[in-house]
Amino acid sequence: MSASPVPDSDFFRDAFNSSPIGIAVETLEGRPLFVNPALCTMLAFSEAELRNKHCQDFSPPEDAQKDWVLFQNLRAGSIDRYQLEKRYFRRDGSLIWGRLNLSLLSGRASPLVLAMIEDITEQKKAQDALREHAALLQSREELLKIFVKNAPVEVAMFDRDMRYLQVSDRWCADYSVDSSQILGRSHYELFPDIPSWWKEMHRRGLDGETLRSDEDRWDREGGAKWLRWEIRPWSNLDKAPGGILIFAEDITQRKQMQEALSDVARRLVEAQEKERARIARELHDDINQRLGLVSIGVEQLLANPSETEHRGLELLKQIDEISADVHALATDLHPQKLDYLGAVEGLGSWIKEFAQRQGLKIDFTADLRCSMPPEIGVTFFRVLQEALQNTVKHSGVKRVEVQLREDSKALYLVVRDSGRGFDVEAASLRKGLGLTNMRERVRLVNGTINIDSTPNGGTAIEVRVALETAPWPRRNVS
């Protein structure tokens, strides 16, 4: 019986737990099911304490109400995500500011909500300080220029004709320009691809409005750029409008990370549901039917005791085969042999069983002097499991080489075949989780993976984990 490897969720769980951004998975009623360590640290509550709260309990009433209104729209299906800046209570009663990104995970029978909270307390303090300074210095243009120049954020000062009067060092760094190159020049001359509606925002700012956007997309020649910005007017000494200040923050990387995490979460849920369906089919369509045949055989045996010896042996053989297939299915779910035999022996035993089930010839060699810790053994097992399943499905060969070896600097797992091969770059762009699983697994143990394959040129996969990153015990060698 062929059983594809379970799409392992450990890499996603590790990403969830190691993320510097606070993350919670909630029900549609606003009850947290899972929270990551970053959120616990941010709010100074334990995981159990956070799970016993409702999403409205985290914030002051006025902030919680704004969030709840949007949350109701999410539940009703009128929106599938939203972003909100709000305050959060810490255990000691103090308040911090967070940027909440909430999105609906709908690829399952019971939809869930993914909440990502970024601590922006320092940013808010800087913005508040900037606003306070801007208010104090509206009538003091020269002092305002000095402030803009030294502001630790992306900020530029313009006159009424949108010519640069001053820019911060951060603005120059983010746009790869020098202040001497742009002061006195028109903003539209430097950036001719600015959307017309942004020009309208500038005009409204010059007319005295304060405007802001939490997320704004700018499709430039070099690719899309996401910005968070604010426009504020400033006044001359005589209180007449002098121009505008533009505060900006490049949030492109954060947007890409949020979208990638949401996509991985969706794909993982879909993959898990498919795998559950596969296991259910195997248990129902194969194991259950074969047990039914054994039951019929037992009834026939009871009806005709004279066939005891012959039919008894057949039934025992069928039971042994069913037991072996259930064992193989359980091993694919969790490699218990690695626990009680150790990594090398456990891998060797699994390889032998897999080869027998699939009719493969697997040349397995192991030359190690160290005892691998369990997490490295599981990583090697999952990579090997995925690689051999791909060989069975796609390579067209019946012989595979597997090596475990060690040098003075690292441990290696090598899986090699001479089959059809594939385009690695093209495969990486597909929506399957196979290559992603392998790469994430290896990354989490500070290792590297190299996949060398070309169409009709065979495939070689090499995993390397440096010894200096994990001082493992050596085995006694006689």
Wavefront OBJ file of the C-alpha trace (Angstrom):
o trace
v 0.000 0.000 0.000
v 1.352 3.448 -0.940
v 0.922 6.220 1.594
v 2.051 9.750 0.836
v 3.728 11.605 3.724
v 1.497 13.622 6.025
v 1.869 17.338 5.237
v 3.718 18.113 8.450
v 2.530 21.199 10.349
v 5.610 21.456 12.583
v 7.267 24.008 10.315
v 4.135 26.183 10.462
v 3.881 25.706 14.236
v 7.524 26.751 14.621
v 6.952 29.816 12.431
v 3.877 30.603 14.561
v 5.848 30.230 17.821
v 9.005 32.070 16.673
v 7.273 35.010 14.976
v 8.246 38.389 16.521
v 4.686 39.534 15.818
v 1.942 38.546 18.231
v -0.440 36.006 16.633
v -3.733 34.538 17.822
v -6.124 32.105 16.113
v -9.687 32.873 17.269
v -13.164 31.486 16.820
v -15.867 33.516 15.078
v -17.094 34.362 18.590
v -13.836 36.144 19.372
v -12.413 33.449 21.682
v -8.667 32.717 21.281
v -7.847 29.075 20.498
v -4.076 29.489 20.062
v -1.714 32.324 20.981
v 2.016 32.512 20.284
v 4.811 33.414 22.765
v 5.284 36.875 21.217
v 1.709 37.838 22.127
v 2.137 36.462 25.666
v 5.333 38.509 26.080
v 3.742 41.604 24.562
v 0.811 41.565 26.988
v 2.615 39.857 29.934
v -0.113 37.204 30.246
v 0.313 33.446 30.140
v -1.040 31.423 27.227
v -3.797 29.954 29.425
v -4.818 33.413 30.681
v -5.083 34.792 27.146
v -7.137 31.817 25.960
v -9.638 32.466 28.777
v -10.299 36.000 27.557
v -12.572 37.401 24.867
v -11.081 39.649 22.197
v -13.001 42.607 23.678
v -11.310 42.069 27.060
v -7.899 43.084 25.724
v -8.646 46.775 25.125
v -10.377 49.832 26.648
v -14.114 49.982 25.801
v -13.797 52.645 23.101
v -11.052 50.696 21.274
v -12.772 47.336 21.782
v -16.020 48.705 20.341
v -14.309 49.847 17.109
v -12.714 46.413 16.772
v -15.969 44.567 17.498
v -17.909 46.474 14.827
v -15.355 45.417 12.204
v -15.281 41.885 13.642
v -19.049 41.615 13.157
v -18.640 42.651 9.514
v -16.002 39.932 9.143
v -18.363 37.342 10.616
v -21.161 38.496 8.335
v -18.939 38.031 5.283
v -19.062 41.666 4.128
v -15.269 41.859 4.531
v -12.566 39.170 4.728
v -9.852 41.191 6.505
v -9.235 44.516 8.197
v -6.516 46.540 9.920
v -6.896 48.652 13.052
v -4.634 50.501 15.457
v -5.829 50.094 19.015
v -4.634 49.983 22.600
v -4.099 46.775 24.566
v -4.052 46.159 28.306
v -0.980 44.538 29.826
v -1.189 42.455 32.989
v -0.132 45.427 35.173
v -2.942 47.593 33.750
v -0.673 49.671 31.530
v -1.566 50.268 27.894
v 0.414 49.647 24.742
v -0.438 50.390 21.130
v -0.799 47.584 18.606
v -1.493 47.389 14.889
v -4.069 44.619 14.464
v -4.397 42.763 11.160
v -7.376 40.408 11.177
v -8.240 37.986 8.367
v -10.687 35.128 7.897
v -9.395 31.552 7.446
v -12.304 30.109 5.501
v -10.798 26.917 4.013
v -12.325 24.595 6.607
v -15.698 23.409 7.926
v -15.578 25.845 10.869
v -13.949 29.123 9.759
v -11.367 30.674 12.078
v -9.892 34.137 12.429
v -6.156 34.911 12.194
v -5.169 37.936 14.296
v -1.673 39.440 13.939
v -0.720 42.173 16.424
v 2.409 44.298 15.986
v 3.615 46.405 18.917
v 3.741 49.992 17.598
v 3.981 51.752 20.957
v 7.336 53.332 20.157
v 6.144 54.367 16.703
v 3.067 55.996 18.223
v 5.220 57.811 20.743
v 7.460 59.037 17.956
v 4.455 60.096 15.876
v 2.834 61.787 18.855
v 6.078 63.566 19.622
v 6.353 64.563 15.973
v 2.811 65.911 15.953
v 3.433 67.832 19.167
v 6.573 69.343 17.727
v 4.793 70.140 14.442
v 2.041 71.934 16.383
v 4.566 73.937 18.392
v 6.680 74.821 15.377
v 3.989 75.651 12.821
v 4.930 79.317 13.006
v 8.668 78.695 13.130
v 9.730 77.497 9.708
v 13.455 77.323 10.334
v 13.079 75.373 13.551
v 10.648 73.084 11.735
v 13.268 72.426 9.077
v 15.798 71.480 11.746
v 13.302 69.137 13.336
v 12.418 67.501 9.999
v 16.075 67.003 9.157
v 16.743 65.124 12.396
v 13.475 63.207 12.695
v 14.071 59.432 13.086
v 11.257 58.657 10.618
v 10.558 59.200 6.916
v 9.392 62.839 6.686
v 9.641 65.636 4.089
v 8.705 69.336 4.222
v 7.258 71.026 1.092
v 6.241 74.549 0.153
v 2.960 75.370 -1.566
v 4.434 74.489 -4.984
v 5.465 71.039 -3.691
v 9.158 71.932 -3.747
v 11.347 70.284 -1.123
v 12.282 72.562 1.779
v 13.755 69.850 4.008
v 13.887 66.058 4.300
v 14.896 63.671 7.046
v 17.906 61.410 6.710
v 15.534 58.422 6.826
v 13.603 59.776 3.822
v 16.850 60.117 1.844
v 17.965 56.601 2.804
v 14.636 54.973 1.872
v 14.470 56.699 -1.527
v 18.229 56.456 -2.234
v 18.702 60.205 -2.702
v 20.861 62.904 -1.129
v 19.203 65.986 0.326
v 21.491 68.219 -1.760
v 20.023 66.617 -4.882
v 16.381 67.311 -4.075
v 16.104 70.479 -1.936
v 14.440 73.195 -3.996
v 13.211 70.730 -6.633
v 9.634 69.677 -7.324
v 8.389 66.434 -5.807
v 6.624 65.620 -9.086
v 9.824 66.125 -11.052
v 11.625 63.566 -8.930
v 8.717 61.106 -8.959
v 6.852 61.520 -12.274
v 4.979 58.230 -11.779
v 3.075 59.458 -8.707
v -0.650 58.558 -9.069
v -2.930 61.491 -9.823
v -5.052 60.837 -6.755
v -1.978 61.335 -4.551
v -1.578 64.736 -6.132
v -5.177 65.394 -5.103
v -4.253 64.443 -1.518
v -1.358 66.916 -1.646
v -3.709 69.649 -2.873
v -6.154 68.970 -0.050
v -3.295 69.086 2.435
v -2.191 72.433 1.021
v -5.781 73.605 1.576
v -5.458 72.827 5.283
v -6.672 69.216 5.631
v -4.860 66.530 7.597
v -5.021 63.202 5.772
v -3.661 59.745 6.418
v -3.714 56.197 5.068
v -2.756 53.010 6.922
v -2.198 51.035 3.705
v -1.551 52.474 0.274
v -0.192 50.725 -2.788
v 2.158 52.439 -5.217
v 2.756 50.467 -8.430
v 6.204 51.611 -9.477
v 8.431 50.417 -12.313
v 10.515 48.346 -9.895
v 7.452 46.677 -8.381
v 4.605 47.404 -6.008
v 5.438 49.441 -2.916
v 3.145 49.597 0.122
v 3.154 52.768 2.219
v 1.582 54.110 5.371
v 1.490 57.910 5.265
v 0.154 61.100 6.782
v -0.093 64.612 5.334
v -0.221 67.643 7.668
v -0.245 71.330 6.736
v 2.215 73.790 8.283
v 1.942 77.583 8.627
v 4.257 80.561 8.152
v 5.071 83.098 10.814
v 1.994 85.098 9.804
v -0.190 81.987 10.207
v -0.632 81.705 6.431
v -0.423 78.171 4.941
v 3.221 77.508 4.096
v 3.029 73.984 2.701
v 2.702 70.400 3.900
v 4.623 67.767 5.824
v 4.500 64.176 4.560
v 5.230 61.389 7.017
v 5.709 57.985 5.367
v 6.561 54.397 6.329
v 7.454 51.641 3.882
v 5.366 48.617 4.934
v 6.016 46.512 1.816
v 7.922 43.787 3.663
v 5.295 43.549 6.395
v 2.509 43.264 3.821
v 4.366 40.526 1.981
v 4.963 38.636 5.229
v 1.301 38.923 6.255
v 0.123 37.730 2.858
v 2.633 34.865 2.849
v 1.641 33.744 6.349
v -2.058 33.877 5.501
v -1.411 31.914 2.292
v 0.628 29.256 4.105
v -2.062 28.984 6.783
v -4.753 28.508 4.137
v -2.712 25.970 2.183
v -1.827 24.082 5.353
v -5.481 23.793 6.367
v -6.374 22.552 2.872
v -3.501 20.058 2.866
v -4.405 18.738 6.316
v -8.025 18.253 5.267
v -6.927 16.383 2.129
v -4.622 14.157 4.177
v -7.358 13.391 6.698
v -9.635 12.462 3.802
v -6.925 10.190 2.351
v -6.398 8.376 5.658
v -10.157 8.009 6.111
v -10.460 6.512 2.618
v -7.643 4.050 3.267
v -9.166 2.969 6.581
v -12.660 2.642 5.107
v -12.011 1.405 1.570
v -9.033 -0.830 2.260
v -8.500 -1.761 5.916
v -12.208 -1.919 6.790
v -13.091 -4.028 3.736
v -10.226 -6.413 4.353
v -11.302 -6.805 7.996
v -14.773 -7.553 6.660
v -13.357 -10.331 4.480
v -11.525 -11.754 7.503
v -14.822 -11.696 9.424
v -16.561 -13.582 6.600
v -13.708 -16.086 6.544
v -14.095 -16.674 10.288
v -17.851 -17.269 9.836
v -17.170 -19.736 7.021
v -14.590 -21.479 9.177
v -17.070 -21.843 12.024
v -19.623 -23.244 9.598
v -17.125 -25.761 8.198
v -14.629 -26.790 10.928
v -13.002 -29.305 8.609
v -11.248 -26.401 6.828
v -9.626 -25.200 10.065
v -5.997 -25.791 9.156
v -6.091 -24.456 5.591
v -8.479 -21.532 6.147
v -6.884 -20.674 9.501
v -3.506 -20.150 7.877
v -5.056 -17.962 5.168
v -6.824 -15.847 7.773
v -3.644 -15.452 9.817
v -1.811 -14.309 6.684
v -4.539 -11.761 5.915
v -4.435 -10.459 9.507
v -0.629 -10.144 9.348
v -0.905 -8.159 6.097
v -3.542 -5.840 7.559
v -1.422 -5.336 10.671
v 1.619 -4.488 8.540
v -0.338 -1.937 6.504
v -1.789 -0.295 9.638
v 1.727 -0.166 11.063
v 3.011 1.470 7.860
v 0.215 4.041 7.990
v 1.010 4.819 11.640
v 4.735 5.143 10.837
v 3.966 7.704 8.149
v 2.059 9.681 10.771
v 4.769 9.447 13.451
v 8.143 7.629 13.191
v 8.075 5.741 16.528
v 11.107 3.666 15.568
v 13.259 6.776 15.773
v 12.234 7.044 19.442
v 13.179 3.539 20.557
v 15.835 2.512 17.997
v 17.641 5.836 17.543
v 17.951 7.922 14.381
v 20.272 5.719 12.311
v 18.687 2.370 13.142
v 15.169 3.838 12.950
v 15.804 5.328 9.509
v 17.329 2.085 8.289
v 14.375 0.051 9.522
v 11.852 2.406 7.901
v 13.802 2.394 4.611
v 13.727 -1.412 4.542
v 9.956 -1.502 5.137
v 9.315 1.233 2.565
v 11.430 -0.541 -0.043
v 9.509 -3.794 0.460
v 6.122 -2.064 0.191
v 7.062 -0.136 -2.956
v 9.194 -2.760 -4.675
v 12.287 -0.540 -4.608
v 15.957 -1.321 -4.254
v 17.318 1.228 -1.769
v 21.091 1.239 -1.163
v 21.372 2.651 2.365
v 24.760 3.437 3.930
v 25.443 5.146 7.264
v 28.858 6.353 8.394
v 28.336 8.339 11.600
v 30.349 8.700 14.780
v 27.859 10.908 16.639
v 24.464 10.280 18.203
v 21.941 12.514 16.518
v 19.430 14.320 18.760
v 15.761 13.478 18.106
v 14.946 16.745 16.322
v 17.668 16.124 13.717
v 16.562 12.519 13.256
v 12.939 13.590 12.682
v 14.091 16.253 10.208
v 16.116 13.731 8.217
v 13.180 11.276 8.331
v 10.662 13.816 6.978
v 13.003 14.912 4.173
v 13.718 11.257 3.312
v 10.003 10.423 3.432
v 9.109 13.239 1.017
v 12.047 12.482 -1.281
v 11.291 8.759 -1.575
v 7.579 9.354 -2.118
v 8.475 11.740 -4.949
v 10.787 9.090 -6.382
v 7.980 6.521 -6.399
v 5.518 8.968 -7.997
v 7.673 10.709 -10.560
v 11.150 9.263 -11.176
v 10.282 6.025 -12.967
v 13.251 4.178 -11.406
v 13.399 1.239 -9.022
v 16.791 1.953 -7.457
v 17.645 4.769 -5.019
v 20.763 5.645 -3.056
v 20.494 6.988 0.506
v 23.535 8.092 2.538
v 24.018 9.277 6.096
v 27.524 10.561 6.609
v 29.607 12.924 8.697
v 32.744 14.969 8.335
v 34.522 17.169 10.851
v 32.069 20.013 10.325
v 28.616 18.639 9.547
v 26.136 15.780 9.221
v 24.711 14.985 5.785
v 21.697 13.189 4.366
v 21.902 12.447 0.639
v 19.093 10.956 -1.480
v 19.952 10.300 -5.125
v 18.227 8.637 -8.101
v 18.819 8.555 -11.855
v 15.199 9.032 -12.882
v 13.266 11.605 -14.860
v 14.191 14.605 -12.721
v 12.324 17.913 -12.737
v 12.723 21.687 -13.011
v 13.448 22.773 -9.419
v 12.588 26.435 -9.963
v 9.265 25.623 -11.617
v 8.394 23.126 -8.873
v 9.116 25.754 -6.192
v 6.491 28.043 -7.721
v 3.728 25.448 -7.528
v 1.223 25.460 -4.677
v 2.204 22.093 -3.189
v 3.821 21.939 0.235
v 6.422 19.207 -0.488
v 9.523 21.306 -1.215
v 8.383 23.947 1.284
v 8.080 21.249 3.956
v 11.613 20.040 3.343
v 13.152 23.510 3.272
v 11.331 24.722 6.387
v 12.199 21.541 8.280
v 15.897 21.957 7.501
v 15.884 25.687 8.228
v 14.467 25.092 11.725
v 17.538 23.010 12.676
v 19.883 25.673 11.203
v 20.714 23.431 8.255
v 20.838 23.870 4.498
v 19.281 21.841 1.703
v 20.406 21.630 -1.904
v 18.111 20.095 -4.535
v 19.908 19.335 -7.801
v 17.634 18.054 -10.558
v 17.049 18.541 -14.269
v 14.485 16.956 -16.600
v 15.765 13.467 -17.571
v 18.887 14.090 -15.507
v 18.024 12.452 -12.198
v 17.667 14.060 -8.777
v 20.045 14.542 -5.850
v 18.961 16.033 -2.523
v 21.598 16.905 0.069
v 20.832 18.127 3.588
v 23.651 19.573 5.681
v 23.516 20.402 9.411
v 26.653 21.971 10.844
v 28.158 20.208 13.855
v 29.357 23.432 15.466
v 25.761 24.665 15.779
v 24.814 21.639 17.901
v 27.538 19.992 20.055
v 26.102 16.482 19.998
v 27.616 13.598 21.981
v 29.958 11.198 20.198
v 29.321 7.462 20.259
v 32.042 5.211 21.561
v 33.758 3.540 18.631
v 35.722 0.370 19.370
l 1 2 3 4 5 6 7 8 9 10 11 12 13 14 15 16 17 18 19 20 21 22 23 24 25 26 27 28 29 30 31 32 33 34 35 36 37 38 39 40 41 42 43 44 45 46 47 48 49 50 51 52 53 54 55 56 57 58 59 60 61 62 63 64 65 66 67 68 69 70 71 72 73 74 75 76 77 78 79 80 81 82 83 84 85 86 87 88 89 90 91 92 93 94 95 96 97 98 99 100 101 102 103 104 105 106 107 108 109 110 111 112 113 114 115 116 117 118 119 120 121 122 123 124 125 126 127 128 129 130 131 132 133 134 135 136 137 138 139 140 141 142 143 144 145 146 147 148 149 150 151 152 153 154 155 156 157 158 159 160 161 162 163 164 165 166 167 168 169 170 171 172 173 174 175 176 177 178 179 180 181 182 183 184 185 186 187 188 189 190 191 192 193 194 195 196 197 198 199 200 201 202 203 204 205 206 207 208 209 210 211 212 213 214 215 216 217 218 219 220 221 222 223 224 225 226 227 228 229 230 231 232 233 234 235 236 237 238 239 240 241 242 243 244 245 246 247 248 249 250 251 252 253 254 255 256 257 258 259 260 261 262 263 264 265 266 267 268 269 270 271 272 273 274 275 276 277 278 279 280 281 282 283 284 285 286 287 288 289 290 291 292 293 294 295 296 297 298 299 300 301 302 303 304 305 306 307 308 309 310 311 312 313 314 315 316 317 318 319 320 321 322 323 324 325 326 327 328 329 330 331 332 333 334 335 336 337 338 339 340 341 342 343 344 345 346 347 348 349 350 351 352 353 354 355 356 357 358 359 360 361 362 363 364 365 366 367 368 369 370 371 372 373 374 375 376 377 378 379 380 381 382 383 384 385 386 387 388 389 390 391 392 393 394 395 396 397 398 399 400 401 402 403 404 405 406 407 408 409 410 411 412 413 414 415 416 417 418 419 420 421 422 423 424 425 426 427 428 429 430 431 432 433 434 435 436 437 438 439 440 441 442 443 444 445 446 447 448 449 450 451 452 453 454 455 456 457 458 459 460 461 462 463 464 465 466 467 468 469 470 471 472 473 474 475 476 477 478
